[in-house]
Amino acid sequence: MMAGGTAALGLLGSGLIVPARAKGVAPTPSMRGGSNNYRPGAPIVERIGGGGFWMTGSVRRAGDGAPLAGQRIQIWAHTTEGHERDWHSHGATLTDANGEFRLEMPQIVPAFGQPHGHLAYDSGEFKTVFLRPIMANAGDTSLSAHFVLEPA
């Protein structure tokens, strides 16, 4: 597959141009350290704490890459308002009709030398995935993470 999800065109021996067969979208593997301080059942919230930082991303289905609406994503991090193990540093949100999510939270600050967030897909319809994306700069005010899920 080419960038942007467009299938490449291939040539057959007869000279006909036909769509190349898509190999499919591979599932996202869990990241090492992603499940640290995970708390099953964190509530769905409008915002974590006072806000000021945005965690965004998308959720798609493995194979065809279709966006997945209504999927629960839990988010937690070490922030200006608490440690990643603190219950008040955790919250969950749902993906919209386009499979995208967005949750405001306090500014992420470095923990163990790295500014990073934690995210989990844990609804049960698909296999659980834990992500631990690292920010490029501790002063960034947003971080994105993307899930590709396979059926449980």
C-alpha positions, 0 to 999 in steps of 0.5 A: 500500500502506498502512503495515504492508503491508496493501493498501488497499480500493478502491471499484468503480463498482458499489459493491463493495469489492475489494482495491486492487492492490499496486504492489509493493515497490521495490528498495533503491538503493545508497547513495553511499559505501556501497562505500567500503573494501568487501572481497569475501569477508569471512568469516561470523563470530559477532561482529566484535571485542569486541562491544558494538554491534549491527547489525541489519536485514532482507532482503526480495525486491523485488515481493512483499516476501517475507523472504529467508532465508540471504542473506549481509550483509557489515558493516564500520565505523570502530569503537573497535577499528579503521578501516573499511579494516582487515580485522579490522573486516569480517565477514559474517552470514546472514539467518534464516528471517524474513529478519532479521540481527543481528551484534555488533561494537565501538562505531561511532565517527565517521569524517569527522564522521559515525558510520556503518556499511557493509553490503553484500548481495553473494551474487550471486542478487540485484543487489549493494546497498551501504548506508551508514546514519548513526547519529542519535547517536554514543552509540547502541549499535545501528543498523538497515539494511534491504535490498529486493533484485531478481534479478540 
